[in-house]
Amino acid sequence: MRPTHRAATTTRRAFLRGAARLGAGLGLLPLAAACMPTAAPAPVAPTVTPPRATANPPPAARALRTVVFATSAGGSAMGLITQVVKRHQLDERYGLNLDLKPLDPSEAERATVMGIVEAGFFVPVSWAKANLEGQNVSFLAPLYTNHGAVLVRADSPYRSLGDLRGKRIATLPSVSGLYTSMQVIVRKLGMDWEHDFDLVAGQAPAVIAALERGDADAAIPFEPNVSRLLATGQYREVLNPNETWQQLTGSPLFMVGLAALQSWIDQHRDTARALRACILDATRYLRENPNVWDEERELLGITNERHLELVKERMAKIYMAEPTPEMVRSIDEIIDISVQVGVIPEKPRKEIFASL
């Protein structure tokens, strides 16, 4: 892993280059957003009640409208949403067929911006950068909060984030939602993420490996990997970004939302409404149905009962409901602080969520 440097604002040319590479590689899908551990054999899933629809299902004879949709592979927070959609045929309830394209987060954002997929997932800072570059991207719905954690070895002397000043922390790359969330939180706590800590960046497996090998004093993995590490008893949490942000602002730390080009939304409003309702039904199912974690045990790579217990406790609360004024104010503050720390040059002058 190599030290990170402050990321410059993504240029339109960079988007175009990324899109060309992505277009050439879509045939090689799926790509993984994170490498999951080999799962234990899954038990027989209990009988569960499928999530309820929030709108009248379309007539059975109606042809399904295919929507090319960027998701994440494996047992990621995003991949779990689309797994629920497909397992319970939520897309078909709304007259849709989600054509899933598993991509890593930065590729998913570029694919959405360039119209290679019709909708996908975005983080707030990337949303701001895209709009500042003239790409009119709108959020359709919130998906989930920050679900990472700053972990240290259980026998380490560190008890708080402040104790880790000057220490090596393994983190996802600077384009990730986890990284940009930490920039915002640390600034809110009176520190500087990139100057007060010795950051080393890499993909999810490398972040975990750095902590396990002792190459880093702390690391910031995400769920369900956080729960897996905590379940061993060899690690402990010194900062939970989402809980910290709630204490500071009174609102969850929005990290990922369902997004599409505004031009696509304007041309396909009925489809956009159906897609939004479908995804919100899936996130509601994840919040409200305690059996889902047993149902998706294999996908999540759950290794033992303690891991399962922690996943149930920690992951059900990351999925978000419809936008509220408090949520919008919280996202505004994330963007404002991102401007202050130089991640983006200014705040886009547009509404965060599309009106449908």
C-alpha positions in Angstrom: 0.0 0.0 0.0 1.2 3.5 -0.7 0.7 6.9 1.1 -2.3 8.8 -0.2 -2.2 12.4 -1.5 -5.0 15.0 -1.6 -7.3 14.1 -4.5 -7.7 16.8 -7.2 -11.1 17.6 -8.6 -12.0 15.1 -11.2 -12.0 16.6 -14.7 -14.5 16.0 -17.4 -11.6 14.6 -19.4 -11.0 12.1 -16.6 -14.6 11.1 -16.7 -14.5 10.5 -20.5 -11.3 8.4 -20.2 -12.8 6.4 -17.4 -16.0 5.8 -19.4 -14.1 4.6 -22.4 -12.2 2.1 -20.3 -15.4 1.1 -18.6 -17.3 0.7 -21.8 -14.6 -1.6 -23.1 -14.7 -3.7 -19.9 -18.4 -4.2 -19.2 -18.2 -7.6 -20.8 -15.9 -8.7 -18.1 -18.4 -8.0 -15.3 -18.8 -8.6 -12.5 -16.1 -6.6 -10.7 -16.0 -6.7 -6.9 -16.3 -3.7 -4.6 -14.7 -5.7 -1.8 -13.1 -9.1 -1.3 -15.2 -11.1 1.1 -13.9 -14.0 3.2 -14.9 -17.5 2.2 -18.2 -18.1 3.8 -19.1 -21.0 6.0 -21.8 -23.3 4.5 -25.1 -21.5 4.8 -27.8 -23.1 6.9 -31.3 -23.5 5.4 -32.8 -20.1 5.4 -35.9 -19.6 7.6 -39.2 -18.8 5.9 -39.6 -15.1 5.6 -42.3 -12.7 4.6 -41.4 -10.8 1.4 -41.3 -7.1 1.8 -44.5 -5.2 1.1 -44.8 -3.0 -1.9 -45.4 0.7 -1.4 -47.4 1.1 -4.6 -49.8 -1.1 -6.5 -48.0 -3.8 -8.4 -48.2 -3.5 -12.2 -50.6 -5.7 -14.1 -49.2 -9.2 -14.7 -49.4 -8.8 -18.5 -47.4 -5.6 -18.6 -44.0 -6.0 -20.2 -41.1 -5.3 -17.8 -39.0 -2.2 -18.5 -35.3 -3.2 -18.3 -33.1 -0.7 -16.3 -29.3 -1.1 -16.5 -28.3 -0.7 -12.9 -24.8 -0.4 -11.3 -24.4 -2.3 -8.1 -21.6 -3.9 -6.1 -20.6 -7.5 -6.1 -20.6 -9.8 -3.2 -21.7 -9.2 0.4 -21.4 -5.4 0.3 -24.0 -3.0 1.6 -25.0 -2.1 -2.0 -24.8 -5.7 -3.2 -27.2 -6.8 -0.4 -29.8 -4.3 -1.6 -29.9 -5.7 -5.1 -29.8 -9.2 -3.8 -33.0 -8.5 -1.8 -34.6 -7.0 -4.9 -33.9 -10.0 -7.0 -34.6 -12.7 -4.4 -38.1 -11.2 -3.7 -38.7 -10.0 -7.3 -39.2 -6.4 -6.1 -38.2 -5.0 -9.5 -40.9 -7.1 -11.2 -43.5 -5.8 -8.8 -42.9 -2.4 -10.1 -42.8 -3.4 -13.8 -39.0 -3.4 -13.9 -36.2 -5.8 -14.7 -33.0 -4.5 -13.1 -30.1 -5.5 -15.4 -27.4 -5.6 -12.7 -23.8 -4.5 -13.5 -21.5 -5.1 -10.5 -18.9 -2.4 -10.4 -16.5 -0.9 -7.9 -17.8 2.5 -6.6 -15.7 4.8 -8.7 -16.5 2.8 -11.9 -20.2 2.8 -11.0 -20.2 6.5 -10.7 -18.5 7.0 -14.0 -20.8 4.5 -15.7 -23.8 6.5 -14.4 -22.4 9.9 -15.5 -21.6 8.7 -19.0 -24.9 6.9 -19.4 -23.4 3.4 -19.7 -25.8 2.5 -16.9 -29.1 4.2 -16.3 -28.9 4.4 -12.5 -26.5 3.5 -9.8 -25.0 4.6 -6.5 -23.1 7.8 -5.6 -21.4 9.3 -2.6 -22.0 13.1 -1.8 -18.5 14.3 -2.7 -18.6 12.5 -6.1 -22.1 13.9 -6.7 -20.7 17.4 -6.0 -17.7 16.9 -8.3 -19.8 15.6 -11.2 -22.2 18.5 -11.0 -19.4 21.0 -10.8 -18.0 19.5 -14.0 -21.4 20.0 -15.8 -22.8 16.5 -15.3 -26.3 17.0 -13.9 -26.6 14.1 -11.5 -29.4 13.9 -9.0 -30.1 11.6 -6.0 -33.3 9.7 -6.2 -33.2 8.3 -2.7 -30.9 7.7 0.2 -29.4 4.2 0.5 -27.2 3.8 3.6 -25.1 5.6 6.1 -21.3 5.3 6.7 -20.8 1.7 7.9 -17.1 1.7 8.6 -15.3 1.7 11.9 -11.8 2.7 13.1 -10.4 -0.5 14.5 -7.3 -1.2 16.5 -5.9 -4.4 18.0 -7.4 -5.3 21.3 -4.1 -5.1 23.1 -3.1 -1.7 21.7 -2.9 1.4 23.9 -5.1 3.6 21.6 -8.5 4.5 23.1 -9.7 7.4 20.8 -9.0 8.8 17.4 -6.9 11.5 19.0 -4.6 8.9 20.4 -3.8 7.8 16.8 -2.4 11.2 15.7 0.8 10.6 13.8 0.1 6.9 13.7 -0.4 4.8 10.6 -4.0 4.1 9.5 -5.0 1.8 6.7 -7.9 3.2 4.7 -9.7 2.8 1.4 -8.6 5.2 -1.5 -9.4 8.9 -1.5 -12.2 8.5 -4.0 -14.2 6.2 -1.6 -17.1 7.3 0.6 -15.4 6.0 3.7 -12.3 8.2 3.1 -14.3 11.4 2.3 -16.5 10.8 5.3 -13.5 10.6 7.5 -12.2 13.9 6.1 -15.5 15.6 7.1 -15.8 14.0 10.6 -12.2 14.6 11.5 -12.5 18.3 10.5 -15.6 18.5 12.7 -13.6 17.1 15.6 -10.9 19.8 15.1 -8.3 17.7 13.4 -7.1 17.2 9.8 -7.5 13.7 8.3 -4.6 14.0 5.8 -2.1 15.9 7.9 -2.6 14.6 11.4 -2.5 10.9 10.5 -0.1 8.7 8.5 -2.6 7.3 5.9 -1.9 4.4 3.7 -4.5 3.5 1.1 -5.6 0.3 -0.6 -8.6 -1.8 -1.5 -10.6 -3.6 1.2 -8.5 -6.8 1.5 -5.3 -4.8 1.8 -6.8 -2.6 4.5 -7.8 -5.6 6.6 -4.4 -7.3 5.9 -2.5 -4.3 7.1 -4.3 -4.4 10.5 -4.0 -8.2 10.8 -0.2 -8.1 10.0 0.5 -5.2 12.3 1.6 -3.0 9.3 -0.8 -0.3 10.5 -1.8 0.9 14.0 -5.5 1.1 12.9 -7.7 0.4 9.9 -11.1 1.4 8.6 -12.8 -1.6 7.1 -16.6 -1.7 6.4 -19.4 -4.1 7.2 -19.7 -7.0 7.3 -15.9 -7.1 7.6 -16.0 -4.9 10.7 -18.3 -7.4 12.4 -16.1 -10.4 11.4 -13.0 -8.8 12.9 -14.8 -7.8 16.1 -16.2 -11.3 16.4 -12.6 -12.7 16.8 -12.1 -10.7 20.0 -8.7 -9.6 18.7 -9.8 -6.1 17.7 -11.9 -3.2 19.1 -13.6 -0.1 17.8 -12.2 3.4 18.8 -14.5 5.4 16.5 -17.8 4.7 14.7 -18.1 7.4 12.1 -21.9 7.2 11.8 -22.5 7.3 15.6 -20.0 10.2 16.0 -21.7 12.2 13.2 -25.1 11.6 14.9 -23.8 12.9 18.2 -22.3 16.0 16.5 -25.2 16.8 14.2 -28.3 14.9 15.2 -28.5 13.2 11.8 -27.1 9.9 10.4 -23.9 10.2 8.2 -25.3 9.8 4.7 -22.7 8.0 2.6 -24.4 6.5 -0.5 -27.5 7.3 -2.4 -29.4 6.0 -5.5 -28.6 8.4 -8.4 -29.1 9.0 -12.1 -28.5 11.7 -14.6 -31.2 14.4 -14.4 -31.7 14.1 -18.2 -32.6 10.4 -17.8 -35.0 11.2 -14.9 -36.7 13.8 -17.0 -37.1 11.5 -19.9 -38.2 8.5 -17.8 -40.2 9.8 -14.8 -42.5 6.8 -14.5 -39.5 4.5 -14.5 -37.5 6.7 -12.1 -40.5 6.6 -9.7 -40.8 2.8 -10.0 -37.0 2.4 -9.4 -37.0 4.6 -6.4 -40.0 2.7 -4.9 -38.4 -0.6 -5.6 -35.1 0.3 -3.9 -36.8 1.9 -0.9 -38.8 -1.3 -0.4 -35.5 -3.3 -0.4 -33.9 -1.0 2.2 -37.1 -1.1 4.3 -36.9 -4.9 4.2 -33.3 -4.8 5.4 -34.3 -2.4 8.3 -37.4 -4.2 9.4 -37.0 -8.0 8.7 -34.6 -9.6 11.3 -34.6 -12.8 9.3 -32.8 -11.3 6.3 -29.4 -11.8 7.9 -29.9 -15.5 8.2 -31.4 -15.5 4.7 -28.3 -13.8 3.3 -25.8 -15.5 5.5 -23.8 -17.0 2.6 -23.7 -13.8 0.6 -22.4 -11.9 3.6 -19.7 -14.4 4.3 -20.8 -14.9 7.9 -18.4 -17.3 9.5 -19.9 -18.0 12.9 -22.7 -17.2 15.3 -20.9 -14.3 16.9 -20.3 -12.8 13.5 -24.0 -13.2 12.7 -25.0 -11.6 15.9 -22.9 -8.5 15.3 -24.0 -8.2 11.7 -27.7 -8.2 12.9 -26.9 -5.6 15.4 -24.8 -3.3 13.3 -26.0 -3.6 9.7 -29.8 -3.3 10.1 -29.4 0.3 11.2 -27.3 1.5 8.3 -30.1 1.5 5.7 -32.0 4.7 5.4 -35.6 5.7 4.8 -36.9 8.5 2.6 -35.2 11.9 2.8 -36.0 14.2 5.7 -35.1 17.9 6.1 -32.6 16.8 8.7 -30.9 14.5 6.3 -30.7 17.2 3.6 -29.1 19.6 6.1 -26.6 16.9 7.1 -25.7 16.3 3.4 -25.3 20.1 3.0 -22.9 20.1 5.9 -20.9 17.3 4.4 -20.5 19.3 1.2 -19.7 22.5 3.0 -16.9 20.9 5.0 -15.6 19.2 1.9 -15.2 22.7 0.4 -13.5 23.9 3.5 -10.9 21.1 3.4 -10.3 21.5 -0.3 -11.8 18.3 -1.5 -14.1 20.3 -3.9 -13.7 23.9 -4.9 -17.3 25.0 -4.3 -20.8 23.8 -3.5 -23.0 22.9 -6.5 -26.0 25.1 -6.9 -28.7 22.5 -7.3 -31.1 20.5 -5.2 -29.7 17.3 -3.8 -32.7 15.0 -4.4 -34.7 15.0 -7.6 -38.4 15.9 -7.5 -40.5 13.1 -8.8 
